[in-house]
Amino acid sequence: MVTLIKVGEIERPFLFSWKAIKEADKLAEGLSEFEAIETNIYLGFKYGALKAGKEVDFTQETIAEWLDDDLTLGARCLQAILDSQKKFAGLQVDPATRKK
């Protein structure tokens, strides 16, 4: 589910998708908690842009600048990530009912 999140004056697509989760898992090792949060936010905007057919016109450093400009951005992005996790939670298969 793509969410539009306002960054400055621009609404940007944000999607913490399966691809974002896989990439985050690869990048997570050795990151501090804050670096991991910043990385997840970057990946959400990256995969949101790709899903919407838009150019990825920012870097992870750009994300840090956006967060410096507006600390509420982090909370809005983390809420979008939590909302996407709820969606994935509904897709989990109970091992007891899985066909063998």
C-alpha positions, 0 to 999 in steps of 0.5 A, a space after each residue: 500500500 503506497 502512502 503519500 507523505 508530505 516532505 516539505 511542500 512535496 507529497 512523496 510516495 512511501 512503500 515499505 514493501 517486501 523488497 524494502 524489507 529484504 533490502 533492509 535486512 541485508 543492510 541492517 547488520 552493524 547499524 545503530 538504531 537510528 541508522 536503521 530507522 533512517 535506512 528504513 525511511 530511505 527504503 520506504 521512499 525509494 520503493 514508493 517512488 519506484 512503485 509510482 514510476 517516479 525517479 529516486 531523486 534523493 539519497 539516504 543523506 537527503 533523508 537525514 536532511 529531511 529529518 533535520 528539517 522536520 522531526 515529525 517526518 520520522 514519526 509519520 514514516 514509522 507509522 506507515 511502516 507499522 501499517 504495512 507490517 499489519 498488512 503483512 501480518 494478515 498474510 502469515 500462514 499458521 503452520 498447523 493449517 499449512 498443507 504438507 
